[in-house]
């Protein structure tokens, strides 16, 4: 006849083994997740194009002057209470636009780091919230007859959080959708400005 003490001891050993197996499984899952995240691309680039029925000079003015972004930026209307501020020159290299808003727009700063009239606007993007990141955005303007091919690109490094989020959502498609909307709105304001 087995003693109750022996039964309790065996039960405790079984529970300990089960708990140990669960801990090992969780550690393995975390390790696999970390390896998968680490193997994701270190760099990213999102690019969208639009052909706009306006000359490069008309479109360039809406991008090169950060005060004008509110008229066409796809993020401008996401938070009516956003706090915006401007520093530096009114437009071109050295112009700075900072914002602080809700979770949809976050908090950050844009600085024009290169401006070539009617050809290129390059911007350094610093995001502070909801997470920190530093990327580069570029707008190029290429005349095509009476129209202009505008290319909007953003590129940078994928940090751990960006890589992890990318496992669960298609960031290229999501950000690309914002670019497409912004280019359509940029076309609308640029084409309207040359009809005045």
C-alpha positions as a Markdown table, in Angstrom:
| # | Residue | x | y | z |
|---|---|---|---|---|
| 1 | Unk | 0.0 | 0.0 | 0.0 |
| 2 | Unk | 1.4 | 3.3 | -1.1 |
| 3 | Unk | 1.5 | 6.2 | 1.4 |
| 4 | Unk | -0.3 | 9.5 | 0.8 |
| 5 | Unk | 3.1 | 11.2 | 1.1 |
| 6 | Unk | 4.4 | 9.3 | -1.9 |
| 7 | Unk | 1.3 | 10.3 | -3.9 |
| 8 | Unk | 1.8 | 14.0 | -3.0 |
| 9 | Unk | 5.5 | 13.8 | -3.9 |
| 10 | Unk | 4.7 | 12.3 | -7.3 |
| 11 | Unk | 2.0 | 14.8 | -7.9 |
| 12 | Unk | 4.4 | 17.7 | -7.1 |
| 13 | Unk | 7.0 | 16.2 | -9.4 |
| 14 | Unk | 4.5 | 16.0 | -12.2 |
| 15 | Unk | 3.4 | 19.6 | -11.7 |
| 16 | Unk | 7.1 | 20.7 | -11.6 |
| 17 | Unk | 7.8 | 18.9 | -14.9 |
| 18 | Unk | 4.7 | 20.4 | -16.5 |
| 19 | Unk | 5.7 | 23.9 | -15.3 |
| 20 | Unk | 9.2 | 23.4 | -16.6 |
| 21 | Unk | 7.9 | 22.2 | -20.0 |
| 22 | Unk | 5.7 | 25.3 | -20.2 |
| 23 | Unk | 8.6 | 27.6 | -19.3 |
| 24 | Unk | 10.9 | 25.9 | -21.9 |
| 25 | Unk | 8.1 | 26.2 | -24.6 |
| 26 | Unk | 7.7 | 29.9 | -23.8 |
| 27 | Unk | 11.4 | 30.5 | -24.0 |
| 28 | Unk | 11.7 | 28.7 | -27.3 |
| 29 | Unk | 8.7 | 30.7 | -28.7 |
| 30 | Unk | 10.3 | 34.0 | -27.6 |
| 31 | Unk | 13.7 | 32.9 | -29.1 |
| 32 | Unk | 12.1 | 32.0 | -32.4 |
| 33 | Unk | 10.2 | 35.3 | -32.5 |
| 34 | Unk | 13.4 | 37.2 | -31.8 |
| 35 | Unk | 15.2 | 35.3 | -34.5 |
| 36 | Unk | 12.4 | 36.0 | -37.1 |
| 37 | Unk | 12.3 | 39.7 | -36.2 |
| 38 | Unk | 16.2 | 39.9 | -36.4 |
| 39 | Unk | 16.1 | 38.4 | -39.9 |
| 40 | Unk | 13.7 | 41.0 | -41.3 |
| 41 | Unk | 15.3 | 43.6 | -43.6 |
| 42 | Unk | 17.3 | 46.3 | -41.8 |
| 43 | Unk | 16.3 | 49.0 | -44.4 |
| 44 | Unk | 13.0 | 50.1 | -45.8 |
| 45 | Unk | 11.9 | 52.3 | -48.7 |
| 46 | Unk | 8.4 | 53.3 | -49.6 |
| 47 | Unk | 7.8 | 55.1 | -53.0 |
| 48 | Unk | 4.8 | 56.3 | -54.8 |
| 49 | Unk | 4.4 | 58.4 | -58.0 |
| 50 | Unk | 1.8 | 60.6 | -59.5 |
| 51 | Unk | 1.5 | 62.5 | -62.7 |
| 52 | Unk | 0.2 | 66.0 | -62.0 |
| 53 | Unk | -1.2 | 68.4 | -64.6 |
| 54 | Unk | 0.9 | 71.4 | -63.5 |
| 55 | Unk | 4.4 | 72.6 | -64.1 |
| 56 | Unk | 7.1 | 71.6 | -61.6 |
| 57 | Unk | 7.3 | 75.2 | -60.2 |
| 58 | Unk | 3.7 | 75.1 | -59.1 |
| 59 | Unk | 4.0 | 71.8 | -57.3 |
| 60 | Unk | 7.4 | 72.5 | -55.8 |
| 61 | Unk | 6.0 | 75.6 | -54.0 |
| 62 | Unk | 3.5 | 73.4 | -52.1 |
| 63 | Unk | 6.2 | 71.0 | -50.9 |
| 64 | Unk | 9.1 | 73.4 | -50.4 |
| 65 | Unk | 7.1 | 75.7 | -48.0 |
| 66 | Unk | 6.2 | 73.6 | -45.0 |
| 67 | Unk | 3.4 | 76.1 | -44.1 |
| 68 | Unk | 1.6 | 74.8 | -47.2 |
| 69 | Unk | 1.5 | 71.1 | -46.1 |
| 70 | Unk | -1.7 | 71.6 | -44.2 |
| 71 | Unk | -3.5 | 72.0 | -47.6 |
| 72 | Unk | -2.5 | 68.6 | -48.9 |
| 73 | Unk | -0.8 | 66.4 | -46.4 |
| 74 | Unk | -2.7 | 63.1 | -45.7 |
| 75 | Unk | -2.0 | 63.5 | -42.0 |
| 76 | Unk | -3.1 | 67.2 | -41.7 |
| 77 | Unk | -6.8 | 66.5 | -40.9 |
| 78 | Unk | -6.3 | 63.4 | -38.6 |
| 79 | Unk | -6.1 | 65.6 | -35.5 |
| 80 | Unk | -7.9 | 69.0 | -35.5 |
| 81 | Unk | -6.3 | 69.8 | -32.2 |
| 82 | Unk | -2.7 | 69.2 | -33.3 |
| 83 | Unk | -0.1 | 71.7 | -32.2 |
| 84 | Unk | 2.1 | 72.9 | -35.1 |
| 85 | Unk | 5.1 | 75.2 | -35.0 |
| 86 | Unk | 7.6 | 76.5 | -37.5 |
| 87 | Unk | 11.3 | 77.6 | -37.3 |
| 88 | Unk | 14.0 | 78.8 | -39.6 |
| 89 | Unk | 13.4 | 80.2 | -43.1 |
| 90 | Unk | 9.9 | 80.4 | -44.5 |
| 91 | Unk | 10.8 | 77.8 | -47.1 |
| 92 | Unk | 13.7 | 75.7 | -48.4 |
| 93 | Unk | 16.8 | 74.3 | -46.7 |
| 94 | Unk | 16.7 | 74.9 | -43.0 |
| 95 | Unk | 12.9 | 75.2 | -42.7 |
| 96 | Unk | 11.5 | 73.2 | -39.7 |
| 97 | Unk | 8.0 | 72.0 | -39.0 |
| 98 | Unk | 7.2 | 70.4 | -35.6 |
| 99 | Unk | 3.9 | 68.8 | -34.6 |
| 100 | Unk | 2.4 | 67.2 | -31.5 |
| 101 | Unk | -1.0 | 65.5 | -31.7 |
| 102 | Unk | -3.1 | 62.5 | -31.0 |
| 103 | Unk | -2.1 | 58.8 | -31.5 |
| 104 | Unk | -2.8 | 59.0 | -35.2 |
| 105 | Unk | -0.3 | 61.8 | -35.9 |
| 106 | Unk | 2.1 | 61.4 | -32.9 |
| 107 | Unk | 4.9 | 63.9 | -32.3 |
| 108 | Unk | 7.8 | 64.8 | -34.5 |
| 109 | Unk | 9.8 | 67.2 | -36.6 |
| 110 | Unk | 10.5 | 67.7 | -40.3 |
| 111 | Unk | 13.6 | 69.6 | -41.5 |
| 112 | Unk | 14.3 | 70.4 | -45.1 |
| 113 | Unk | 17.9 | 69.4 | -45.6 |
| 114 | Unk | 18.2 | 69.9 | -49.3 |
| 115 | Unk | 16.1 | 72.0 | -51.8 |
| 116 | Unk | 16.8 | 72.3 | -55.5 |
| 117 | Unk | 14.2 | 74.5 | -57.1 |
| 118 | Unk | 11.6 | 72.5 | -59.2 |
| 119 | Unk | 13.7 | 69.3 | -58.9 |
| 120 | Unk | 14.1 | 68.0 | -55.4 |
| 121 | Unk | 13.0 | 68.5 | -51.7 |
| 122 | Unk | 14.8 | 66.3 | -49.2 |
| 123 | Unk | 13.5 | 66.2 | -45.6 |
| 124 | Unk | 14.9 | 64.7 | -42.4 |
| 125 | Unk | 12.0 | 63.2 | -40.4 |
| 126 | Unk | 12.4 | 62.7 | -36.7 |
| 127 | Unk | 9.5 | 60.9 | -34.9 |
| 128 | Unk | 9.3 | 61.1 | -31.1 |
| 129 | Unk | 5.9 | 59.5 | -30.4 |
| 130 | Unk | 4.4 | 57.0 | -30.6 |
| 131 | Unk | 7.9 | 55.6 | -31.0 |
| 132 | Unk | 11.3 | 57.2 | -31.9 |
| 133 | Unk | 12.6 | 56.9 | -35.4 |
| 134 | Unk | 14.6 | 59.0 | -37.9 |
| 135 | Unk | 14.0 | 58.7 | -41.6 |
| 136 | Unk | 14.4 | 60.6 | -44.8 |
| 137 | Unk | 11.7 | 61.7 | -47.3 |
| 138 | Unk | 12.3 | 62.9 | -50.8 |
| 139 | Unk | 10.2 | 64.6 | -53.4 |
| 140 | Unk | 11.4 | 64.7 | -57.0 |
| 141 | Unk | 9.7 | 66.7 | -59.8 |
| 142 | Unk | 10.3 | 65.6 | -63.4 |
| 143 | Unk | 8.6 | 67.5 | -66.3 |
| 144 | Unk | 6.7 | 65.5 | -68.8 |
| 145 | Unk | 5.3 | 67.8 | -71.5 |
| 146 | Unk | 2.5 | 69.8 | -69.8 |
| 147 | Unk | 2.6 | 67.6 | -66.7 |
| 148 | Unk | 5.0 | 66.7 | -63.9 |
| 149 | Unk | 5.9 | 63.3 | -62.6 |
| 150 | Unk | 6.1 | 63.6 | -58.8 |
| 151 | Unk | 7.8 | 60.9 | -56.8 |
| 152 | Unk | 7.5 | 60.7 | -53.0 |
| 153 | Unk | 9.8 | 58.4 | -51.2 |
| 154 | Unk | 10.6 | 57.7 | -47.6 |
| 155 | Unk | 13.5 | 55.5 | -46.5 |
| 156 | Unk | 15.5 | 54.6 | -43.4 |
| 157 | Unk | 16.5 | 51.8 | -41.0 |
| 158 | Unk | 14.0 | 49.4 | -39.5 |
| 159 | Unk | 14.5 | 49.3 | -35.7 |
| 160 | Unk | 13.5 | 46.3 | -33.7 |
| 161 | Unk | 10.0 | 47.7 | -33.1 |
| 162 | Unk | 9.5 | 48.4 | -36.8 |
| 163 | Unk | 10.6 | 44.9 | -37.7 |
| 164 | Unk | 8.3 | 43.4 | -35.1 |
| 165 | Unk | 5.2 | 45.5 | -36.2 |
| 166 | Unk | 6.0 | 44.6 | -39.8 |
| 167 | Unk | 5.3 | 40.9 | -38.9 |
| 168 | Unk | 1.7 | 41.8 | -38.2 |
| 169 | Unk | 0.9 | 44.6 | -40.6 |
| 170 | Unk | 2.0 | 45.6 | -44.1 |
| 171 | Unk | 3.6 | 48.9 | -43.3 |
| 172 | Unk | 4.7 | 49.5 | -46.9 |
| 173 | Unk | 1.1 | 49.2 | -48.1 |
| 174 | Unk | -0.3 | 51.3 | -45.2 |
| 175 | Unk | 2.3 | 54.1 | -45.6 |
| 176 | Unk | 2.0 | 53.9 | -49.4 |
| 177 | Unk | -1.7 | 54.4 | -49.1 |
| 178 | Unk | -1.1 | 57.7 | -47.2 |
| 179 | Unk | 1.4 | 58.7 | -49.9 |
| 180 | Unk | -1.2 | 58.0 | -52.7 |
| 181 | Unk | -3.8 | 60.1 | -50.9 |
| 182 | Unk | -1.3 | 62.9 | -50.3 |
| 183 | Unk | -0.2 | 63.0 | -53.9 |
| 184 | Unk | -3.8 | 63.1 | -55.0 |
| 185 | Unk | -4.4 | 66.1 | -52.7 |
| 186 | Unk | -1.1 | 67.7 | -53.9 |
| 187 | Unk | -2.4 | 67.3 | -57.5 |
| 188 | Unk | -5.7 | 69.0 | -56.6 |
| 189 | Unk | -4.2 | 72.0 | -54.9 |
| 190 | Unk | -1.4 | 72.4 | -57.5 |
| 191 | Unk | -3.8 | 72.2 | -60.5 |
| 192 | Unk | -6.2 | 74.6 | -58.8 |
| 193 | Unk | -3.3 | 77.1 | -58.1 |
| 194 | Unk | -2.4 | 77.4 | -61.8 |
| 195 | Unk | -6.1 | 78.0 | -62.8 |
| 196 | Unk | -6.3 | 81.2 | -60.7 |
